[in-house]
């Protein structure tokens, strides 16, 4: 076995997965975090080469060889290492560099996107939503009233103009109605009134939305349900959660389009130990309930992902960009977070929600017992 410098032992104290490869890409060192990342003990890892741990189509081996041949560091962002062995949604940033003191050897650092980073991104949507709230209130007063006058004038004109000109008055009326509907949707953001909540079984909501989809916009899509039967309820407003899931499923169906192999997966899971501290409240919050809606449509462009829940951001030709912003607002008001990952044509929307503990005024903050 290759001999490693004692200085590498300090790497066991780091919270990033680190491995060292010899010139044949066999693993000769793996720190404690690497054991967690690869779900294999260090002794077993040292008996394997890198290719045995990766998905068949992974480009990582080629990247390692390129870095080794050029003798320069290399970094890759959002590399998909998802596999039955490593788990789903294994999106990872990877840094590699040659070990100067050991020719042909490579050091690899795996930085998986953490829950804290996803939550921090989700909380940043709040400022954008608040901006829309103020804008919505202003638009409701400054635009809707004049539009009513414009629409009324168009109706009067329709009775006196030549028949050949009537399509123009109809156009004015229809466009006025369209703008009013857009403003009405934006007004939802300015509605900060508390909603009635009760213990809700999220599986009933998922099944209800699936039934709506298969009899409507998702007739040609194959739905797969993968539920944790022991999932506890969430304290929520049922209608609002139906709106959230329906929006996500409809977006997924539209992304699939006319593909004959279109697939939407509805999944739930209980993951204890997911905690974070709300900065504005200095309160520890647990989000053990995970609900995902994933599809094999065209995916989301990387440059759009960081802004996907911002208002007016959309990839649809005729979209308003308010649907996902509203989804984020509802999830946030229920004490949860939502984030999206998209890689290799598969898009996953993931909601993390608090569980109901029997108190109608609050949800779980300890994540201990169900």
C-alpha positions as a Markdown table, in Angstrom:
| # | Residue | x | y | z |
|---|---|---|---|---|
| 1 | Unk | 0.0 | 0.0 | 0.0 |
| 2 | Unk | 1.2 | 3.5 | -0.8 |
| 3 | Unk | 2.6 | 5.5 | 2.2 |
| 4 | Unk | 0.9 | 8.8 | 2.9 |
| 5 | Unk | 2.5 | 11.8 | 4.7 |
| 6 | Unk | 1.3 | 12.2 | 8.3 |
| 7 | Unk | 0.1 | 15.7 | 7.4 |
| 8 | Unk | -2.9 | 14.1 | 5.6 |
| 9 | Unk | -4.3 | 12.8 | 8.9 |
| 10 | Unk | -5.4 | 16.4 | 9.7 |
| 11 | Unk | -7.9 | 16.1 | 6.9 |
| 12 | Unk | -10.0 | 13.8 | 9.1 |
| 13 | Unk | -11.1 | 16.9 | 11.0 |
| 14 | Unk | -12.5 | 18.7 | 7.9 |
| 15 | Unk | -16.2 | 18.6 | 7.0 |
| 16 | Unk | -15.7 | 18.0 | 3.3 |
| 17 | Unk | -15.2 | 14.6 | 1.7 |
| 18 | Unk | -11.6 | 14.2 | 0.6 |
| 19 | Unk | -9.8 | 11.3 | -1.1 |
| 20 | Unk | -6.3 | 10.7 | -2.5 |
| 21 | Unk | -5.8 | 8.6 | -5.6 |
| 22 | Unk | -2.6 | 7.0 | -6.8 |
| 23 | Unk | -1.4 | 7.0 | -10.4 |
| 24 | Unk | -3.8 | 4.1 | -11.2 |
| 25 | Unk | -6.8 | 5.9 | -9.6 |
| 26 | Unk | -7.0 | 3.6 | -6.7 |
| 27 | Unk | -8.0 | 5.3 | -3.5 |
| 28 | Unk | -5.2 | 5.3 | -0.9 |
| 29 | Unk | -6.7 | 7.7 | 1.5 |
| 30 | Unk | -10.2 | 8.7 | 2.5 |
| 31 | Unk | -11.1 | 11.0 | 5.4 |
| 32 | Unk | -14.1 | 10.5 | 7.7 |
| 33 | Unk | -16.4 | 12.7 | 5.7 |
| 34 | Unk | -15.6 | 10.6 | 2.6 |
| 35 | Unk | -16.8 | 7.6 | 4.4 |
| 36 | Unk | -20.2 | 9.3 | 4.9 |
| 37 | Unk | -20.3 | 10.7 | 1.3 |
| 38 | Unk | -19.5 | 7.3 | -0.3 |
| 39 | Unk | -21.5 | 5.3 | 2.3 |
| 40 | Unk | -18.5 | 3.0 | 2.7 |
| 41 | Unk | -15.8 | 2.6 | 5.4 |
| 42 | Unk | -12.3 | 3.9 | 4.7 |
| 43 | Unk | -10.8 | 0.3 | 4.7 |
| 44 | Unk | -13.3 | -0.7 | 2.0 |
| 45 | Unk | -12.7 | 2.5 | 0.0 |
| 46 | Unk | -8.9 | 1.8 | 0.0 |
| 47 | Unk | -9.6 | -1.5 | -1.9 |
| 48 | Unk | -11.4 | 0.3 | -4.7 |
| 49 | Unk | -10.6 | 2.6 | -7.6 |
| 50 | Unk | -12.6 | 5.7 | -8.2 |
| 51 | Unk | -14.5 | 4.4 | -11.2 |
| 52 | Unk | -16.1 | 1.7 | -9.0 |
| 53 | Unk | -17.8 | 4.4 | -6.9 |
| 54 | Unk | -19.2 | 6.5 | -9.7 |
| 55 | Unk | -22.1 | 6.3 | -12.2 |
| 56 | Unk | -21.2 | 4.6 | -15.4 |
| 57 | Unk | -21.5 | 7.8 | -17.5 |
| 58 | Unk | -19.7 | 10.1 | -15.0 |
| 59 | Unk | -17.1 | 12.4 | -16.6 |
| 60 | Unk | -15.1 | 12.7 | -13.4 |
| 61 | Unk | -12.5 | 10.1 | -14.4 |
| 62 | Unk | -11.7 | 12.0 | -17.6 |
| 63 | Unk | -11.4 | 15.2 | -15.6 |
| 64 | Unk | -9.0 | 13.6 | -13.2 |
| 65 | Unk | -6.8 | 12.3 | -16.1 |
| 66 | Unk | -6.8 | 15.8 | -17.6 |
| 67 | Unk | -5.8 | 17.5 | -14.4 |
| 68 | Unk | -3.1 | 14.8 | -13.8 |
| 69 | Unk | -1.7 | 15.1 | -17.4 |
| 70 | Unk | -1.6 | 18.9 | -17.3 |
| 71 | Unk | -0.4 | 19.0 | -13.7 |
| 72 | Unk | -2.8 | 21.7 | -12.8 |
| 73 | Unk | -5.8 | 22.0 | -10.4 |
| 74 | Unk | -9.3 | 21.7 | -11.8 |
| 75 | Unk | -12.7 | 22.5 | -10.4 |
| 76 | Unk | -16.2 | 21.5 | -11.6 |
| 77 | Unk | -19.5 | 22.8 | -10.3 |
| 78 | Unk | -22.8 | 21.0 | -10.0 |
| 79 | Unk | -21.5 | 17.6 | -11.2 |
| 80 | Unk | -24.2 | 14.9 | -10.9 |
| 81 | Unk | -22.9 | 11.8 | -9.1 |
| 82 | Unk | -26.4 | 10.4 | -8.4 |
| 83 | Unk | -26.5 | 6.6 | -8.5 |
| 84 | Unk | -28.2 | 3.8 | -6.6 |
| 85 | Unk | -25.1 | 3.5 | -4.5 |
| 86 | Unk | -24.6 | 7.2 | -3.6 |
| 87 | Unk | -28.3 | 8.1 | -3.6 |
| 88 | Unk | -30.5 | 10.4 | -5.6 |
| 89 | Unk | -29.9 | 14.1 | -6.2 |
| 90 | Unk | -26.1 | 13.9 | -5.5 |
| 91 | Unk | -25.2 | 17.2 | -7.0 |
| 92 | Unk | -21.6 | 18.1 | -6.0 |
| 93 | Unk | -18.9 | 20.7 | -6.5 |
| 94 | Unk | -15.5 | 19.0 | -7.0 |
| 95 | Unk | -12.0 | 20.4 | -6.6 |
| 96 | Unk | -9.0 | 18.4 | -7.6 |
| 97 | Unk | -5.3 | 19.0 | -7.8 |
| 98 | Unk | -2.1 | 16.9 | -8.2 |
| 99 | Unk | -0.2 | 16.1 | -5.0 |
| 100 | Unk | 3.2 | 17.8 | -5.8 |
| 101 | Unk | 5.2 | 15.7 | -3.3 |
| 102 | Unk | 3.8 | 12.4 | -4.8 |
| 103 | Unk | 3.9 | 12.4 | -8.7 |
| 104 | Unk | 0.8 | 10.9 | -10.3 |
| 105 | Unk | -1.3 | 11.2 | -7.2 |
| 106 | Unk | -4.4 | 13.3 | -7.1 |
| 107 | Unk | -6.3 | 14.9 | -4.2 |
| 108 | Unk | -10.1 | 15.3 | -4.7 |
| 109 | Unk | -12.4 | 17.4 | -2.5 |
| 110 | Unk | -16.2 | 16.8 | -2.8 |
| 111 | Unk | -18.5 | 19.6 | -1.6 |
| 112 | Unk | -22.1 | 18.6 | -1.7 |
| 113 | Unk | -24.7 | 21.4 | -1.6 |
| 114 | Unk | -25.7 | 21.6 | 2.0 |
| 115 | Unk | -29.2 | 22.1 | 3.4 |
| 116 | Unk | -28.0 | 25.3 | 5.0 |
| 117 | Unk | -27.0 | 26.7 | 1.7 |
| 118 | Unk | -30.4 | 25.8 | 0.2 |
| 119 | Unk | -32.3 | 27.3 | 3.0 |
| 120 | Unk | -30.2 | 30.5 | 2.8 |
| 121 | Unk | -31.1 | 30.8 | -0.8 |
| 122 | Unk | -34.8 | 30.2 | 0.0 |
| 123 | Unk | -34.8 | 32.9 | 2.7 |
| 124 | Unk | -33.4 | 35.4 | 0.2 |
| 125 | Unk | -36.7 | 35.1 | -1.8 |
| 126 | Unk | -38.5 | 36.9 | 1.0 |
| 127 | Unk | -37.1 | 40.4 | 0.0 |
| 128 | Unk | -38.2 | 39.9 | -3.6 |
| 129 | Unk | -41.7 | 38.8 | -2.5 |
| 130 | Unk | -42.0 | 41.8 | -0.2 |
| 131 | Unk | -41.1 | 44.1 | -3.1 |
| 132 | Unk | -43.9 | 42.5 | -5.2 |
| 133 | Unk | -46.3 | 43.0 | -2.3 |
| 134 | Unk | -45.8 | 46.8 | -2.4 |
| 135 | Unk | -46.0 | 46.8 | -6.2 |
| 136 | Unk | -49.2 | 44.8 | -6.1 |
| 137 | Unk | -50.9 | 47.2 | -3.8 |
| 138 | Unk | -50.0 | 50.2 | -5.9 |
| 139 | Unk | -51.0 | 48.5 | -9.2 |
| 140 | Unk | -54.4 | 47.5 | -7.7 |
| 141 | Unk | -55.3 | 51.1 | -7.2 |
| 142 | Unk | -53.4 | 52.9 | -10.0 |
| 143 | Unk | -54.2 | 50.4 | -12.8 |
| 144 | Unk | -57.4 | 48.5 | -12.2 |
| 145 | Unk | -59.6 | 51.6 | -11.9 |
| 146 | Unk | -58.5 | 53.2 | -15.2 |
| 147 | Unk | -58.8 | 49.8 | -16.8 |
| 148 | Unk | -62.4 | 49.6 | -15.9 |
| 149 | Unk | -63.0 | 52.9 | -17.7 |
| 150 | Unk | -61.1 | 51.7 | -20.8 |
| 151 | Unk | -63.1 | 48.4 | -20.9 |
| 152 | Unk | -66.4 | 50.3 | -20.5 |
| 153 | Unk | -65.4 | 52.7 | -23.3 |
| 154 | Unk | -64.5 | 49.8 | -25.6 |
| 155 | Unk | -67.9 | 48.2 | -25.0 |
| 156 | Unk | -69.7 | 51.5 | -25.9 |
| 157 | Unk | -67.6 | 51.8 | -29.0 |
| 158 | Unk | -68.4 | 48.3 | -30.0 |
| 159 | Unk | -72.1 | 49.3 | -30.5 |
| 160 | Unk | -71.4 | 52.3 | -32.8 |
| 161 | Unk | -68.4 | 51.4 | -34.9 |
| 162 | Unk | -68.5 | 49.6 | -38.3 |
| 163 | Unk | -68.6 | 45.9 | -38.1 |
| 164 | Unk | -65.1 | 45.7 | -39.7 |
| 165 | Unk | -63.7 | 47.7 | -36.7 |
| 166 | Unk | -65.5 | 45.7 | -34.0 |
| 167 | Unk | -62.6 | 43.2 | -33.7 |
| 168 | Unk | -60.4 | 46.1 | -32.5 |
| 169 | Unk | -62.8 | 47.0 | -29.7 |
| 170 | Unk | -63.0 | 43.3 | -28.7 |
| 171 | Unk | -59.2 | 43.3 | -28.6 |
| 172 | Unk | -59.1 | 46.3 | -26.3 |
| 173 | Unk | -61.6 | 44.7 | -24.0 |
| 174 | Unk | -59.8 | 41.3 | -23.9 |
| 175 | Unk | -56.4 | 42.9 | -23.2 |
| 176 | Unk | -57.9 | 45.0 | -20.4 |
| 177 | Unk | -59.3 | 41.8 | -18.8 |
| 178 | Unk | -55.9 | 40.1 | -19.2 |
| 179 | Unk | -54.2 | 42.9 | -17.3 |
| 180 | Unk | -56.8 | 42.9 | -14.6 |
| 181 | Unk | -56.2 | 39.1 | -14.1 |
| 182 | Unk | -52.5 | 39.7 | -13.9 |
| 183 | Unk | -52.9 | 42.4 | -11.2 |
| 184 | Unk | -55.3 | 40.2 | -9.3 |
| 185 | Unk | -52.7 | 37.5 | -9.2 |
| 186 | Unk | -50.1 | 40.0 | -7.9 |
| 187 | Unk | -52.5 | 41.1 | -5.2 |
| 188 | Unk | -52.2 | 37.7 | -3.6 |
| 189 | Unk | -48.6 | 38.7 | -2.6 |
| 190 | Unk | -49.9 | 41.7 | -0.6 |
| 191 | Unk | -52.3 | 39.5 | 1.4 |
| 192 | Unk | -50.6 | 38.9 | 4.7 |
| 193 | Unk | -53.7 | 37.8 | 6.6 |
| 194 | Unk | -53.3 | 34.6 | 8.7 |
| 195 | Unk | -54.9 | 31.6 | 7.1 |
| 196 | Unk | -56.8 | 28.8 | 9.0 |
| 197 | Unk | -54.6 | 25.7 | 9.5 |
| 198 | Unk | -55.3 | 22.2 | 10.6 |
| 199 | Unk | -53.3 | 18.9 | 10.7 |
| 200 | Unk | -53.1 | 17.8 | 7.0 |
| 201 | Unk | -52.0 | 14.4 | 5.6 |
| 202 | Unk | -49.7 | 15.4 | 2.8 |
| 203 | Unk | -50.4 | 12.1 | 1.0 |
| 204 | Unk | -54.1 | 13.0 | 0.6 |
| 205 | Unk | -53.0 | 16.2 | -1.1 |
| 206 | Unk | -50.5 | 14.5 | -3.4 |
| 207 | Unk | -53.1 | 11.9 | -4.4 |
| 208 | Unk | -55.7 | 14.5 | -5.0 |
| 209 | Unk | -53.5 | 16.5 | -7.3 |
| 210 | Unk | -52.5 | 13.4 | -9.1 |
| 211 | Unk | -56.2 | 12.6 | -9.7 |
| 212 | Unk | -56.7 | 16.1 | -11.1 |
| 213 | Unk | -53.7 | 15.7 | -13.4 |
| 214 | Unk | -54.5 | 12.3 | -14.9 |
| 215 | Unk | -58.0 | 13.5 | -15.8 |
| 216 | Unk | -56.7 | 16.8 | -17.3 |
| 217 | Unk | -53.4 | 18.3 | -18.2 |
| 218 | Unk | -51.4 | 15.1 | -17.3 |
| 219 | Unk | -53.3 | 12.4 | -19.2 |
| 220 | Unk | -50.3 | 11.2 | -21.1 |
| 221 | Unk | -47.8 | 11.3 | -18.2 |
| 222 | Unk | -46.8 | 8.3 | -16.1 |
| 223 | Unk | -47.2 | 9.2 | -12.4 |
| 224 | Unk | -45.1 | 7.3 | -9.8 |
| 225 | Unk | -46.0 | 7.6 | -6.1 |
| 226 | Unk | -43.3 | 6.8 | -3.5 |
| 227 | Unk | -44.7 | 7.6 | -0.1 |
| 228 | Unk | -43.4 | 7.1 | 3.4 |
| 229 | Unk | -46.6 | 5.6 | 5.1 |
| 230 | Unk | -45.5 | 6.7 | 8.5 |
| 231 | Unk | -45.2 | 10.4 | 7.6 |
| 232 | Unk | -46.8 | 12.6 | 10.3 |
| 233 | Unk | -49.2 | 15.4 | 9.4 |
| 234 | Unk | -48.2 | 19.0 | 8.8 |
| 235 | Unk | -50.1 | 22.0 | 10.2 |
| 236 | Unk | -51.3 | 23.7 | 7.1 |
| 237 | Unk | -54.1 | 25.2 | 5.0 |
| 238 | Unk | -55.2 | 22.3 | 2.8 |
| 239 | Unk | -56.3 | 24.5 | -0.1 |
| 240 | Unk | -53.1 | 26.4 | -0.2 |
| 241 | Unk | -51.0 | 23.2 | -0.2 |
| 242 | Unk | -53.1 | 21.8 | -3.0 |
| 243 | Unk | -52.4 | 25.0 | -4.9 |
| 244 | Unk | -48.6 | 24.6 | -4.3 |
| 245 | Unk | -48.5 | 20.9 | -5.4 |
| 246 | Unk | -50.8 | 21.5 | -8.4 |
| 247 | Unk | -48.6 | 24.3 | -9.6 |
| 248 | Unk | -45.5 | 22.1 | -9.4 |
| 249 | Unk | -47.2 | 19.2 | -11.1 |
| 250 | Unk | -48.6 | 21.3 | -13.8 |
| 251 | Unk | -45.2 | 22.9 | -14.4 |
| 252 | Unk | -43.7 | 19.4 | -14.6 |
| 253 | Unk | -46.3 | 18.2 | -17.1 |
| 254 | Unk | -45.7 | 21.3 | -19.3 |
| 255 | Unk | -41.9 | 20.6 | -19.2 |
| 256 | Unk | -42.5 | 17.1 | -20.4 |
| 257 | Unk | -44.7 | 18.3 | -23.2 |
| 258 | Unk | -45.6 | 15.6 | -25.8 |
| 259 | Unk | -42.9 | 13.1 | -24.8 |
| 260 | Unk | -44.2 | 9.6 | -24.8 |
| 261 | Unk | -41.9 | 8.6 | -21.9 |
| 262 | Unk | -42.9 | 11.5 | -19.6 |
| 263 | Unk | -42.7 | 10.7 | -15.9 |
| 264 | Unk | -43.6 | 12.6 | -12.8 |
| 265 | Unk | -42.5 | 11.2 | -9.4 |
| 266 | Unk | -44.4 | 12.3 | -6.2 |
| 267 | Unk | -42.3 | 11.3 | -3.2 |
| 268 | Unk | -42.5 | 11.8 | 0.6 |
| 269 | Unk | -39.9 | 11.0 | 3.3 |
| 270 | Unk | -39.2 | 11.7 | 6.9 |
| 271 | Unk | -35.6 | 12.9 | 7.5 |
| 272 | Unk | -34.9 | 13.7 | 11.2 |
| 273 | Unk | -32.0 | 16.0 | 12.1 |
| 274 | Unk | -32.7 | 18.7 | 9.5 |
| 275 | Unk | -32.5 | 21.9 | 11.6 |
| 276 | Unk | -31.7 | 25.5 | 11.0 |
| 277 | Unk | -32.0 | 28.7 | 12.9 |
| 278 | Unk | -34.2 | 31.5 | 11.6 |
| 279 | Unk | -32.0 | 34.6 | 11.8 |
| 280 | Unk | -34.8 | 37.0 | 12.4 |
| 281 | Unk | -36.3 | 35.0 | 15.3 |
| 282 | Unk | -33.1 | 33.2 | 16.6 |
| 283 | Unk | -35.3 | 30.2 | 16.8 |
| 284 | Unk | -34.3 | 26.6 | 16.0 |
| 285 | Unk | -36.6 | 25.1 | 13.5 |
| 286 | Unk | -36.8 | 21.4 | 12.4 |
| 287 | Unk | -38.0 | 20.5 | 8.9 |
| 288 | Unk | -38.2 | 16.7 | 8.9 |
| 289 | Unk | -40.9 | 16.3 | 6.2 |
| 290 | Unk | -39.6 | 16.1 | 2.7 |
| 291 | Unk | -42.0 | 16.3 | -0.3 |
| 292 | Unk | -40.6 | 16.1 | -3.8 |
| 293 | Unk | -42.1 | 16.6 | -7.3 |
| 294 | Unk | -39.6 | 15.5 | -10.0 |
| 295 | Unk | -39.9 | 15.1 | -13.8 |
| 296 | Unk | -37.8 | 14.0 | -16.7 |
| 297 | Unk | -38.7 | 17.1 | -18.9 |
| 298 | Unk | -36.2 | 19.4 | -20.5 |
| 299 | Unk | -34.8 | 20.7 | -17.2 |
| 300 | Unk | -34.1 | 24.2 | -16.0 |
| 301 | Unk | -31.3 | 26.4 | -17.4 |
| 302 | Unk | -28.4 | 26.8 | -14.9 |
| 303 | Unk | -28.5 | 30.6 | -15.1 |
| 304 | Unk | -32.2 | 30.6 | -14.2 |
| 305 | Unk | -32.0 | 28.2 | -11.2 |
| 306 | Unk | -30.8 | 30.8 | -8.6 |
| 307 | Unk | -33.7 | 33.1 | -9.6 |
| 308 | Unk | -36.4 | 30.6 | -10.2 |
| 309 | Unk | -38.6 | 31.7 | -7.3 |
| 310 | Unk | -38.2 | 35.4 | -8.0 |
| 311 | Unk | -41.2 | 37.2 | -9.4 |
| 312 | Unk | -41.4 | 37.6 | -13.2 |
| 313 | Unk | -38.8 | 34.9 | -13.8 |
| 314 | Unk | -40.1 | 32.3 | -16.2 |
| 315 | Unk | -39.0 | 30.1 | -19.1 |
| 316 | Unk | -42.4 | 29.9 | -20.6 |
| 317 | Unk | -43.3 | 31.9 | -23.7 |
| 318 | Unk | -46.6 | 33.1 | -22.3 |
| 319 | Unk | -45.8 | 32.8 | -18.6 |
| 320 | Unk | -46.1 | 35.6 | -16.1 |
| 321 | Unk | -43.4 | 34.4 | -13.7 |
| 322 | Unk | -45.6 | 34.6 | -10.7 |
| 323 | Unk | -46.6 | 30.9 | -10.2 |
| 324 | Unk | -43.3 | 29.8 | -8.5 |
| 325 | Unk | -43.0 | 33.0 | -6.6 |
| 326 | Unk | -46.4 | 32.4 | -5.1 |
| 327 | Unk | -45.4 | 28.8 | -4.3 |
| 328 | Unk | -42.4 | 30.0 | -2.4 |
| 329 | Unk | -44.6 | 32.5 | -0.5 |
| 330 | Unk | -47.1 | 29.9 | 0.6 |
| 331 | Unk | -44.4 | 27.4 | 1.6 |
| 332 | Unk | -42.6 | 30.0 | 3.6 |
| 333 | Unk | -45.8 | 31.1 | 5.4 |
| 334 | Unk | -46.2 | 27.5 | 6.5 |
| 335 | Unk | -42.8 | 27.5 | 8.1 |
| 336 | Unk | -41.0 | 25.5 | 5.3 |
| 337 | Unk | -38.6 | 26.0 | 2.5 |
| 338 | Unk | -38.6 | 25.0 | -1.2 |
| 339 | Unk | -35.7 | 24.6 | -3.5 |
| 340 | Unk | -35.1 | 23.2 | -7.0 |
| 341 | Unk | -32.3 | 21.2 | -8.6 |
| 342 | Unk | -32.1 | 20.4 | -12.2 |
| 343 | Unk | -29.5 | 18.2 | -13.9 |
| 344 | Unk | -29.3 | 16.1 | -17.0 |
| 345 | Unk | -32.9 | 16.7 | -18.0 |
| 346 | Unk | -34.4 | 15.8 | -14.6 |
| 347 | Unk | -35.9 | 18.6 | -12.4 |
| 348 | Unk | -36.6 | 18.1 | -8.7 |
| 349 | Unk | -38.7 | 20.5 | -6.6 |
| 350 | Unk | -38.1 | 19.7 | -2.9 |
| 351 | Unk | -40.3 | 21.1 | -0.1 |
| 352 | Unk | -39.0 | 20.7 | 3.5 |
| 353 | Unk | -41.8 | 21.2 | 6.0 |
| 354 | Unk | -42.2 | 21.2 | 9.8 |
| 355 | Unk | -44.3 | 18.4 | 11.4 |
| 356 | Unk | -47.4 | 18.9 | 13.5 |
| 357 | Unk | -46.9 | 18.1 | 17.2 |
| 358 | Unk | -50.5 | 18.4 | 18.4 |
| 359 | Unk | -50.4 | 22.2 | 19.0 |
| 360 | Unk | -52.4 | 24.2 | 16.5 |
| 361 | Unk | -50.3 | 27.2 | 17.2 |
| 362 | Unk | -46.9 | 25.8 | 16.4 |
| 363 | Unk | -45.0 | 23.0 | 14.7 |
| 364 | Unk | -42.1 | 20.9 | 15.8 |
| 365 | Unk | -38.9 | 22.7 | 16.8 |
| 366 | Unk | -37.0 | 19.7 | 18.1 |
| 367 | Unk | -37.3 | 17.1 | 15.5 |
| 368 | Unk | -37.2 | 14.4 | 18.2 |
| 369 | Unk | -40.2 | 12.1 | 18.4 |
| 370 | Unk | -43.0 | 11.6 | 15.9 |
